[in-house]
Amino acid sequence: MALKCGIVGLPNVGKSTLFNCLSNAKAQSANFPFCTIEPNIGVISVPDKRLDFLAKLVNPEKVIPATVEIVDIAGLVKGASKGEGLGNKFLANIRETNAIIHVLRCFENDNIVHVDGSVDPVRDRETIDLELQLKDLETLESFYDKNIRTASSGDKKAKKIIVLIKKCMEHLERGNSIRSMILNEEDLDVIHSLHLLTAKPVLYVCNVDASSIVEGNKYVNALCESVKDENSEVIIIATAIESEIAEFEDAKERKFFLDELGLEEPGVHYLIQATYKLLSLQTYFTAGKKEVRAWTVVKGSKAPQAAGVIHTDFEKGFIRAEVISYDDFIALGSEHACKDAGKLFIQGKDYVVSDGDIMHFRFNV
C-alpha cells in the first residue's frame, strides 16, 4: 500500500534537514522562511533487519524493502487558513497525506532565526494546530450547508451527519483537534471522506541539540505534557547529527559514531517505525530466488487483502495462502525445510496476517 507522510512545521525548525536525512535528496535548506516553496517528495526505504536476514538465507536476485513517500511541505505562518504566506498550498499538500510528521524546534541557537523570536515548541504546535482547526471548521461549515436542507426534509442519514458535524465543530471551537475525539466506525467513515486536516494522525518530532538526544530537555518535556491526551507519538531527533550520520558510507564508522552518541540506530529509523505504529501498519514478506520483498498492510488485514497489495488480481482470484512464520523460516533456514518440518501452513480467506509472515499466494483469475 502507498503510504504518504507530510513533514510540517514553522519555518526554520529543521523540516528540510530532516527530509534530506530521510531521503538523501538534497532539498534546499537555509536560514530564512519559505525556503521550501514547492513540496519536495522523496521515496524512502523502511529499515527492517528481518529483510536482510531473509536475503542472506534465500540469496535472491533482488531485495526490495517496503517504502514510504515523504513530502517536505512549505513552512506555515499565522493566517495560513486564510491564505497568508503559502497557506492555501501548504494546507492542500497536507490534505493529500496519510499522516503528519510535525517537526518542532527544541534547541537554542542564536545563529538560527526563529520566526516568532524565541524557542517555545508548545506555542509553535498551537500555532499550526490553530490554522489546521480553522481550515477544518471552514470545511465542516461548507459540508453542513450542503446537508442541512436534506436533514430538514427528514432524511435520517443527513440528520445523523448534521449531528456529527455540530459535534466536530464544537470540539474544534474549544481548540481541540478531531483526532482527539472518540468516534464510532460510522462517524469515522464520514470524517475520513472529508479529509479533515486535524483528523490525521501526528508524529511529533522534537528537534534537539546533540546533548539532548538521549534524555531530551525542558522543551521536549513541555511538548510531551501538552500532547498527552492526543492520539499521537513523540520522538526525539537531532537533525544536525542525523545529517552527519547520513554522510557515513562505511557501516563500521557509522556504528562507532552512533556508539559515541549512545544510540543504537539513527533517529530516522525510529521515526519510520513510529510512523508505522501510528498508522497501525505491519509487514509481511515474499521470498524467492527472483526477489525477497517486504509489503505493507494494515494490522488486522486478512490474506486476500494482503494479496491485493501485490496486485488486485491476486485478491479477486484468491484461492489460498501458503504461510511460514518469520521465526520458523530463520530457525530452519529455507522454505523446503519448513515444509518438511510441517511449519508451512495452508490458510484461507479468513486468515489474519501476522507481522513478519512469509507468504505465497495461489489465485485464479
N, C-alpha and C positions, 0 to 999 in steps of 0.2 A: 504494500500500500504506500502511496505517496504521502510523505509527512513534510509539512512546511512550517517552519518556525520563524517568527519575526523578531529581530533584535531591536528593542526600542529603548528610549531614554532621552533625557535632556541633552542638548549639545555639550560636547566636551567631557563626557563621562566615561568614554572608553569603548563605545559600541564598535567603531570601525577597527580598532585594535583587536578586540575580541573576535570579530569576524575574520580578520586576517589570520589569527591563530587557528581558528576552526577550519578554514577552507584553504589556507595557503594562497588565497587570491589576494593580491596586494591592493586592497581598497585604499583610496587616498585618505590620509589621516593628518589632521592639522589642528592647531590651537586657535580655532575660531568657529563660530556657529555655522551650520548649513554647509559644512564641507561635503557631506553626503547629500546630494540632491535627488538623483535617481537611485532607487534601491539597488545595491549590489547583491547579486544572487550567487551562492556557491552550493555545490552538492558535496557533502562530506560523508566519509565512511564512518560507520558506527563501530567503535573499538569493541572487539569481543574475542577474548583469548580462546574460547571454545572453537571458533572457526579455524584458528591457527593449529590447534591440536588435531582437529579433523583432517586438515590439509596434509599434515605430516604423516598421518596414517594412510590416507587414500592416495596421496601424490597425484592430484588431478592436473589437467592441462591449465585450468583457470581456477582462481579463488575470487569469489565475488561477495563482498560484505553487504550488509544492509546499508541503506543511505538515508540521509536527512537533508532536505533542502533548507538552507539558511538564508534569510533575507535581511540585509542591513538597511534599516529604514531611516529616513532623514530625521534629525533631531527635532523634538517637539518644543513649542513655546506656549506660554499662556495665550489663550484666544484661538487655539488651533481649531476648536469645534466650530468657530465662526469664520474660519478660513485664514486666520492670521499666520504669518510665516509661510510654511509649506503645509499648513494644516490639512486641507482637503486631500492632498495627495498622500500625506502621512496616514491619515485615517483610512483611506481606501486601500492602502497597502496592508494595513493591519487586518482589515476585514477578510483578506484572502488567505490568512494563515490559520493553522490548527491550534497553535499555542504561541504565547508571547514570552520572550526572554527579555526581562526588564533589567537593564544594567543601571546600577546606582553607584555614584561616587562615594566611597567610604574611606578616603585618604585625603591628607592635606598636602598641598604643594603650591607654593606662591607663584611658581612659574607657569601653572596651568590655570587659565581663566575659568571661573565658574559663572554661568550665565546669570545667576542670582546673587553673586558676590560672596557667598560663604558655603561651607560644606554642611549639608543637612539632608541626608537621604530620606528621612521621613517626610519632610516638606516636598522634596523632589518627587517622591512617589505620589503624594497627594495632588501635586500639580498635574501630573499625567492622568491619574485616575479621574480627576475632576473633568478634564477635557473629554475623556472617553465616556464618562457618565452623561455629560451634556449632549454628546452626539447620540448616545443610546436613547435619551429622552426624546430627542428630535425624531428618531426612527420610530419609537413607540407611539408618539403623538400622531404621526402620519398613518400608522397601522390602525390606530384607534379610529381615526376619521373614516377609514375605509370600511370598518366593520360595524360602527355604531348604528347605521341605518338598518343593516341586516338584523342586528341584535334586537332593535326596537320592533321589528316585524314579528318577533317571536322565535327566530331561528335559535335552536338550543346550542348548536356548536358555536355560533357567533357570540351568544351570551357568555359562554364559558371563556372565550377568547378575550372578551371585554373585561371580565373579572380578573383574568390573568394579567392583562395589560395594566390595569389600575394598580394591581398588587406590585408589579415590577416598577411602575413609575413612582409609587410611594417609597419603595425601597431605595431607588436612585436618588430621590429628592432628599432622603435622610443622609446622603453622602456615602452610600454603600454600593458595591458592585454586584451585578447579577450573579456572579459565581458564588457569592456567599449565601444565596437563597437556598432553602430546602424545597425542591420541586419534585413532583412525581413524573413518571415517564412521559405521560401525555403532555404535560406542560413543557417538559424538556424538548419534545419534538417541535412544539410551536416556537420556542426560544431559538432552537437550532436553525429553523427555517428563516429567522430574521437576521441571522449572522451578527448578533449583538456583540459589540467590542468587549464589554466588561463581563461577558459570559465565558470568554475564552480562558482556559487555564493559564496560570502565570508561574514562571520560574524567575525568582528574584536573584540576580547575580550581584553580590557585593564586591565591587572592585576596590581592592585594598592595596596597601604597600607591602613590601617584602616581609616586614617584621610582623605583619598581622595575618599571614597566610594560614597558619595552623590554628590559632586560637581566636582570631577575629579581633575586634576592638570596640570601643564605645559606640561607634556609628553602626556597626553590624548588630550589636545588642539592641540598640534603639529600633532598628528596622525590623528585627525579628519580633520584638514586642508589638509593634504596630500592625503586623500582618498575622498574628497568631490565630485569629478567628477566620482567616480566609482558607479556601481550598487551594493552597499554593505551596511551593517549595522554595527554600532559601539555600544558596550555596555561596562559598567564598572563593574568589579568584583574584589573583594579581595579574592583570593583563600585561603589565610591563615584563614580569617574569615569564609569563606564557610566551611572549614574543621571543625571549631568549631561548626557551626550551624548543620552540618550533624551528630554530636555526640549526640545532644539532642534528647531523646526519648519522653520526656514529652512535649506536644504541648504548654502548658502554659509557661513553661520555655523558649521554643524556641521563643514564641511570645514576652516575656519580653526582651530577648536578642536582638531581631530584633528592638523592640521599642527603646532600648538604643542606637542603631546604626542609628536610623532614617530611617529604612527600613520597608516596608510593607510585603515583601516576600523575601525569599532567592534569591540571584542573579541568581542561576542556573535556577529558574523558568522563569525569564525574558529571559535567554539565549535560552531555548527551544521555548518560544513564539516568540522570534525574529527569530529563525531558521524557524519556520512555516511561518512567514510573508515573509521571504526572498525567500522561495520556493513556495509562493502563495498557501499555503495549508489551509484547513479548516476541521472542524469536524462535522460529523453527528452521531446520536445515534440510537441504537436499545434498546428497553426497554420491558422486560417481566419478569415473575416470575422466570424463569431459570437464566437469566442474564441481566444486564444493561451494555452496552458496547459502547465505543467510537471508531469510524472508521475515518480514514484519507483519504480525497480526495483532488484533485487539485481544486481550485476555478474555477467555470465555468463548472464543471462536470455535466452531465445530469444523470437522475435517473438510466438508465441501467448501466452506468459506476460505479455509486456508489454501485449498487447491485453486480457488478462484483468484488468489493473489498472483499466482503464476500465469494463469490465462483463464478467461471467462469460460472457455470450452471445458476446462477441467472441472469447473463447478457444475455446469449444466449437465455434463455426461458422467458425473461422479459415480463410480461403482464401489470402490473400497480404497482404503489407505493401508499401506504396509508401514508399521511404526516400530522404531527402535529407540529406546531412551538414550540420551547422550551418555549417561554414566555407563550403561551396558556396552555401548559401542566402543568407548575409550578403554574399558576394562578388558574386552575380548579382542579388540583390535581390527575387526572387519565385519562387514555385513554377513559374509559367509559363516564366520564363527558364531555370530549372533543367531543365525538360522539354526545351526547345529545345536546350539545350547537352548533352543526354544525361547529366545529373547526377541524374536521378531513376531509382532502381533498384527493380526488382520482386524482392522477397525472399520465400522460402518459410518453411516451418515450422522449418527448421534454422538460420535466420539468427540470429546472436548480436548483440543490440542493443549499439550503441556509445554512450558518453556524448555527449549533445548531438544525437543523431539527431532529425530531424523526420519523423514517421511518420503515415501514413494507412492504416487497416486496411480490407480487404474481407472480409466474412464473410457467412455464410448460416446461419440457424437453422431 
